[in-house]
Amino acid sequence: MTEALSPTANAALDAFLNGVVCRQSCNVAFEADRNGLAAALRAAADQGKKIEVPFSNIDQWEKIKGSTLSYWTAAQWGYQNAMSELLAIADELEKLND
């Protein structure tokens, strides 16, 4: 566990390292592991992607009068929030290089 990281970033790094105990003072491999994980998180967050809602969900939402936009907006907000969290973890991991 690296004390400079948030609990969420630590959990992601621990999962990535699969239980290998790692200290910031270890060596270049630690930095490469963190940078690799950060790159993977950035790729997963792919800032250019939009949320994709299956037509069947939209069809169901339209049956509830006035709810389609509300559900889509909530889904979009949740998706963007999750992607922002991934990017924030990637930022934290990369900042340890400074």
N, C-alpha and C positions, 0 to 999 in steps of 0.2 A: 504494500500500500504506500502510495506517495502522498505525503502530508499536504503538498501544495495543490492537490486536486480536490474537487468537490466529491462528495460521496457517489454521485451518479457517474462521474468520469472515472473514479476509482473502480467502481463496479464493472464498467465497460472494459477497462484495462485488465482487471483481474480475470474477467471472462475470456478476453482475448489471449492472455498469457496462460490460461488453463491451469491456474494454481501455481505457476512458477513464481517463487518469491524473487522480487526484483527491487533493487534500490537504485536511486538516481545515480549513485556513485559507481555502479557496476562497470559499465563500459559503453561503447558505441552501440552495441546490440540493443540496449534499453532505449536509446534515442531512435534507432531504426524501427523498433517494435512500436513505439508510440506514434511515430510519423506514419508508419504503415496503417495502423488502426485509424488514425485521423484521416488519411486518404480514403480508406474504405468507408468511413462514415460520411465523408463528403460525397463520395460516389453514390451512396445509398440515398442521400438527401437530394441529389441532383436538382439543383435550384430551378432548372428550367421546366421541370415536370409539373403538370396540373393534376388535380385529383380526378380520378376516373370513377364515375358512379354508374353502375350497370343500369341499363334502360329499365329493367324489371323493378328496380328500386324507385326510379323516378315515376314509373307507371303507378306504383302503389302509393307514392306520396301524393300524386295528383288526385287520387280518390278521396283524400282528406282535404277538404276545401281550405284553401289559403295556406297550406303547409309546405308546398313544394319548395319555395324559395327559402323558408325557414330551415328546413332539413338540409338543403344543399349548402346554405351558408354555414350551418353548424358543422357539417362534414368538412367543408373547406377550411374552416377555422381550426378544427382539430388536426387536420392533415398538415396545415402550415405550421401549427404549434409543434407538432412532432418533428417536422423537418428542421425547425429552428433549434430544437433541443439537440438533435444530432450534430448540427453545425456548431453549437455552443460547446459541446464535448470535444469536438475536433479542435476548436480554438484553444481550449484549455490544454489539451495534450501537446499542441504545437508550441504554446507559450513556455513550456518547461525548457525549451531549447534556448530561450533568451538568457 
